[in-house]
Amino acid sequence: MTGHVLMLFLTITALMSFILIILGLLPQPEKGNQRQFSLTIWGLLLAVATAVLFYLEPILFPA
């Protein structure tokens, strides 16, 4: 995997984590307007993993 492919993957992953966080914080009408905090937690974990890989990308793929 080249650095460009990794950056594309990490960008898509960052967008997915943002969507998961937002979906977890929105009330779910079919569940009595409760929020799904499990989605928020998964989104936060994905965001942290993505940030770590963004940080490590220059070390993993030196120019």
C-alpha positions in Angstrom: 0.0 0.0 0.0 1.5 3.3 -1.0 1.3 6.5 0.9 -1.4 7.9 -1.4 -3.7 4.9 -1.0 -3.2 5.1 2.8 -4.1 8.8 2.8 -7.2 8.1 0.7 -8.2 5.2 3.1 -7.6 7.4 6.2 -9.6 10.3 4.7 -12.6 8.0 4.0 -12.2 6.5 7.5 -12.2 10.0 9.1 -15.4 10.8 7.3 -17.0 7.5 8.4 -16.0 8.2 12.0 -17.6 11.6 11.8 -20.8 10.1 10.4 -20.9 7.5 13.2 -20.5 10.1 15.9 -23.3 12.2 14.4 -25.6 9.2 14.0 -24.9 8.1 17.5 -25.9 11.5 18.9 -29.1 11.9 16.9 -32.3 10.7 18.6 -33.8 7.5 17.2 -37.6 8.0 16.8 -38.2 4.3 16.4 -36.5 3.6 19.8 -38.4 6.2 21.8 -36.1 9.1 20.9 -33.1 7.4 22.6 -29.6 8.0 21.4 -27.3 5.2 20.4 -24.1 5.9 22.3 -22.5 2.7 21.1 -22.3 4.3 17.6 -20.7 7.4 19.2 -18.2 5.2 21.0 -17.3 3.3 17.8 -17.0 6.6 16.0 -14.6 8.0 18.6 -12.5 4.8 18.6 -12.3 5.0 14.8 -11.4 8.7 14.9 -8.6 8.0 17.4 -7.2 5.1 15.3 -7.4 7.3 12.2 -5.6 10.2 14.0 -2.8 7.8 15.1 -2.4 6.5 11.6 -2.3 10.0 10.2 0.5 10.8 12.7 2.4 7.6 11.8 2.0 7.9 8.1 5.3 9.7 7.5 7.1 7.1 9.6 5.5 4.2 7.8 6.0 5.6 4.3 9.0 7.9 4.3 9.3 10.1 1.2 
